[in-house]
């Protein structure tokens, strides 16, 4: 976890955001920042946590623009990343038994731990719980994108996703006040990749038929296939 401070220029670069836009957020106290004289400074771990919450709340049009820009920059530096490649059949449970938020967090922690990629299961559960206590990761439409409150690159051995589906929707604090039954758990060793995955999942949830397709899927294999199909279609539309 990063506990250092960044000046405005470095913070904006970390978020791939215009400096003036970030400064306006800081002036309105919408982003955690310290003012020293005429300059703003940002604690890295608080900035990252704010970026996660902001990503979930962005309207689809703005989210599409920012994610498309990030895709272009990422392709130039590291190549294309497909989030469906971060998910395996073994990390999918189409029959979660949980009936409330706490049960979902426990079940999803156990599912992630079953992959053998989690270093500290208790720390993962605590981080997920703290995130939900601060603000729900439910995005409406019956989906939630679980992740720890503060990014920790040493929590898992490699980046991966887990996916769970409950038999009945549970109350998870969604912005539309609806129940939630589709749960993705994001575990990324790289902070920038985490935001990239979160943005793409939001676009898939709001702009494709992924969620109803996941509900209709009879098994884990089909759920993975549905994610791959939806992502391929989304990428095609973003490149037009």
C-alpha positions as CSV (number, residue, x, y, z in Angstrom):
1,X,0.0,0.0,0.0
2,X,1.3,3.5,-0.9
3,X,1.3,6.0,1.9
4,X,3.3,8.7,0.2
5,X,2.0,12.1,-1.0
6,X,1.8,13.4,-4.6
7,X,1.6,16.9,-5.9
8,X,-1.2,17.9,-8.3
9,X,0.8,17.1,-11.4
10,X,1.8,13.6,-10.2
11,X,-1.7,12.9,-8.8
12,X,-3.4,13.8,-12.1
13,X,-0.9,11.6,-14.0
14,X,-1.7,8.7,-11.7
15,X,-5.4,9.0,-12.4
16,X,-4.9,9.9,-16.1
17,X,-6.9,13.1,-15.4
18,X,-6.5,16.7,-16.4
19,X,-4.8,18.7,-13.7
20,X,-7.3,21.5,-13.7
21,X,-10.2,19.0,-13.3
22,X,-8.5,17.3,-10.3
23,X,-7.7,20.8,-8.8
24,X,-11.4,21.7,-9.0
25,X,-12.3,18.4,-7.2
26,X,-9.8,19.3,-4.5
27,X,-11.1,22.9,-4.2
28,X,-14.6,21.6,-3.7
29,X,-13.3,19.0,-1.2
30,X,-14.7,16.2,-3.3
31,X,-11.3,14.4,-3.3
32,X,-9.1,13.9,-0.2
33,X,-6.3,16.5,-0.4
34,X,-4.1,18.7,1.8
35,X,-3.6,22.3,0.9
36,X,-0.2,23.8,1.6
37,X,-0.1,27.4,0.6
38,X,-1.5,27.5,-2.9
39,X,-0.7,23.9,-3.7
40,X,-2.6,20.7,-3.2
41,X,-1.1,17.4,-2.1
42,X,-2.7,14.0,-2.2
43,X,-2.1,10.8,-0.1
44,X,-1.7,8.0,-2.6
45,X,-3.8,5.4,-0.8
46,X,-6.7,7.9,-0.3
47,X,-6.5,9.1,-3.9
48,X,-6.7,5.5,-5.1
49,X,-9.7,4.7,-2.9
50,X,-11.4,7.9,-4.2
51,X,-10.7,6.9,-7.8
52,X,-12.4,3.5,-7.2
53,X,-15.5,5.1,-5.8
54,X,-15.6,7.7,-8.6
55,X,-15.3,5.0,-11.2
56,X,-18.3,3.2,-10.0
57,X,-20.4,6.4,-10.0
58,X,-19.4,7.7,-13.5
59,X,-22.2,8.0,-16.1
60,X,-21.8,5.6,-19.0
61,X,-20.8,8.2,-21.5
62,X,-18.0,9.7,-19.4
63,X,-16.9,6.2,-18.4
64,X,-16.7,5.1,-22.0
65,X,-14.5,8.0,-22.9
66,X,-12.1,7.5,-20.0
67,X,-11.9,3.8,-20.5
68,X,-11.3,4.1,-24.3
69,X,-8.4,6.5,-23.5
70,X,-7.0,4.1,-21.0
71,X,-7.3,1.2,-23.4
72,X,-5.3,3.2,-26.0
73,X,-2.5,4.1,-23.5
74,X,-2.4,0.5,-22.1
75,X,-2.2,-1.1,-25.5
76,X,0.8,1.1,-26.3
77,X,2.7,0.2,-23.2
78,X,1.7,-3.3,-22.1
79,X,-0.7,-4.7,-24.8
80,X,-4.4,-5.3,-24.7
81,X,-5.8,-6.8,-21.5
82,X,-9.0,-8.8,-21.5
83,X,-10.7,-9.2,-18.1
84,X,-12.1,-12.5,-19.2
85,X,-8.6,-13.8,-19.2
86,X,-8.3,-13.1,-15.5
87,X,-11.3,-15.4,-14.7
88,X,-11.2,-19.2,-14.7
89,X,-14.0,-21.7,-14.3
90,X,-12.5,-22.7,-10.9
91,X,-13.1,-19.2,-9.6
92,X,-16.8,-19.1,-10.5
93,X,-19.6,-20.3,-8.2
94,X,-23.1,-20.1,-9.7
95,X,-24.7,-21.2,-6.5
96,X,-23.6,-19.0,-3.6
97,X,-25.6,-19.9,-0.4
98,X,-25.3,-16.4,1.1
99,X,-28.5,-14.5,2.0
100,X,-27.0,-11.2,3.2
101,X,-24.1,-8.9,2.6
102,X,-21.8,-10.4,5.2
103,X,-22.5,-13.9,3.9
104,X,-21.6,-12.8,0.4
105,X,-18.3,-11.3,1.5
106,X,-17.4,-14.5,3.3
107,X,-18.4,-16.8,0.4
108,X,-16.6,-14.7,-2.1
109,X,-13.5,-14.6,0.1
110,X,-13.6,-18.4,0.3
111,X,-14.0,-18.6,-3.5
112,X,-11.0,-16.4,-4.1
113,X,-9.0,-18.3,-1.5
114,X,-9.8,-21.6,-3.2
115,X,-7.7,-20.5,-6.2
116,X,-4.5,-20.6,-4.1
117,X,-3.6,-17.1,-5.2
118,X,-4.6,-15.3,-2.0
119,X,-1.8,-14.7,0.5
120,X,-3.9,-13.7,3.5
121,X,-7.6,-14.7,3.5
122,X,-8.4,-12.8,6.7
123,X,-6.9,-9.6,5.3
124,X,-8.9,-9.9,2.1
125,X,-12.1,-10.4,4.0
126,X,-11.3,-7.4,6.3
127,X,-10.5,-5.2,3.3
128,X,-13.7,-6.2,1.5
129,X,-15.7,-5.5,4.7
130,X,-14.1,-2.1,5.2
131,X,-14.9,-1.1,1.6
132,X,-18.5,-2.0,1.9
133,X,-18.8,-0.1,5.2
134,X,-17.4,3.0,3.5
135,X,-19.5,2.7,0.4
136,X,-21.2,-0.1,-1.4
137,X,-19.6,-1.6,-4.5
138,X,-23.1,-2.4,-6.0
139,X,-23.6,-0.6,-9.3
140,X,-27.3,-1.3,-9.8
141,X,-28.9,-3.7,-12.2
142,X,-28.2,-6.5,-9.7
143,X,-24.3,-6.4,-9.9
144,X,-21.6,-5.6,-7.4
145,X,-17.8,-5.3,-8.0
146,X,-16.2,-6.3,-4.8
147,X,-12.7,-5.0,-3.9
148,X,-10.7,-4.0,-0.9
149,X,-10.9,-0.4,0.3
150,X,-7.2,0.2,-0.1
151,X,-5.2,-1.4,-2.9
152,X,-2.6,-3.9,-1.6
153,X,-0.3,-5.4,-4.3
154,X,0.9,-8.0,-1.9
155,X,-2.5,-9.4,-1.0
156,X,-2.5,-11.9,-3.9
157,X,0.2,-13.6,-5.9
158,X,-1.3,-12.6,-9.3
159,X,-4.2,-10.6,-10.7
160,X,-7.4,-12.5,-11.1
161,X,-11.2,-12.3,-10.8
162,X,-13.7,-14.4,-9.0
163,X,-17.4,-14.5,-9.9
164,X,-20.4,-15.6,-7.8
165,X,-24.2,-15.8,-8.2
166,X,-26.7,-16.0,-5.4
167,X,-29.9,-18.0,-5.7
168,X,-31.9,-14.8,-4.7
169,X,-30.9,-11.2,-4.8
170,X,-29.6,-9.8,-1.5
171,X,-29.7,-6.2,-0.2
172,X,-26.3,-4.8,-1.0
173,X,-26.9,-1.0,-1.0
174,X,-27.3,-0.6,-4.7
175,X,-28.0,2.9,-6.0
176,X,-31.2,1.8,-7.6
177,X,-32.3,0.2,-4.3
178,X,-32.7,-3.2,-6.0
179,X,-31.3,-6.5,-4.9
180,X,-27.9,-7.8,-6.0
181,X,-27.2,-11.4,-7.2
182,X,-24.1,-11.1,-9.4
183,X,-20.8,-10.5,-7.7
184,X,-17.4,-10.0,-9.2
185,X,-14.4,-9.9,-6.9
186,X,-11.4,-7.9,-8.3
187,X,-7.9,-8.9,-7.1
188,X,-5.1,-7.1,-9.0
189,X,-1.5,-6.7,-8.1
190,X,-1.3,-3.6,-10.2
191,X,-3.2,-0.5,-9.2
192,X,-3.7,0.8,-12.7
193,X,-5.0,-2.6,-13.9
194,X,-7.4,-2.6,-11.0
195,X,-9.0,0.6,-12.2
196,X,-9.0,-0.7,-15.8
197,X,-10.8,-3.9,-14.8
198,X,-13.3,-1.9,-12.7
199,X,-14.1,0.4,-15.6
200,X,-14.6,-2.4,-18.0
201,X,-16.9,-4.3,-15.7
202,X,-19.0,-1.1,-15.2
203,X,-19.3,-0.8,-19.0
204,X,-20.2,-4.4,-19.4
205,X,-22.9,-4.1,-16.7
206,X,-24.5,-1.0,-18.1
207,X,-24.0,-1.4,-21.8
208,X,-24.3,-5.1,-22.7
209,X,-26.6,-8.1,-21.9
210,X,-23.9,-9.6,-19.6
211,X,-26.0,-9.5,-16.4
212,X,-29.1,-11.3,-17.7
213,X,-26.9,-13.7,-19.6
214,X,-25.0,-14.6,-16.4
215,X,-28.4,-15.2,-14.6
216,X,-29.6,-17.5,-17.3
217,X,-26.3,-19.5,-17.6
218,X,-26.7,-23.0,-16.2
219,X,-23.1,-23.5,-15.0
220,X,-19.7,-21.9,-14.4
221,X,-18.5,-22.8,-17.9
222,X,-21.3,-21.0,-19.6
223,X,-20.9,-18.0,-17.3
224,X,-17.3,-17.7,-18.4
225,X,-18.3,-18.0,-22.0
226,X,-20.9,-15.2,-21.5
227,X,-18.3,-12.9,-20.1
228,X,-16.0,-13.5,-23.0
229,X,-18.8,-12.9,-25.6
230,X,-19.9,-9.7,-23.9
231,X,-16.3,-8.4,-23.6
232,X,-15.6,-9.1,-27.3
233,X,-18.8,-7.3,-28.3
234,X,-17.9,-4.3,-26.1
235,X,-14.4,-4.0,-27.4
236,X,-15.7,-4.1,-30.9
237,X,-18.1,-1.2,-30.2
238,X,-15.5,0.9,-28.4
239,X,-13.1,0.6,-31.4
240,X,-15.7,1.8,-34.0
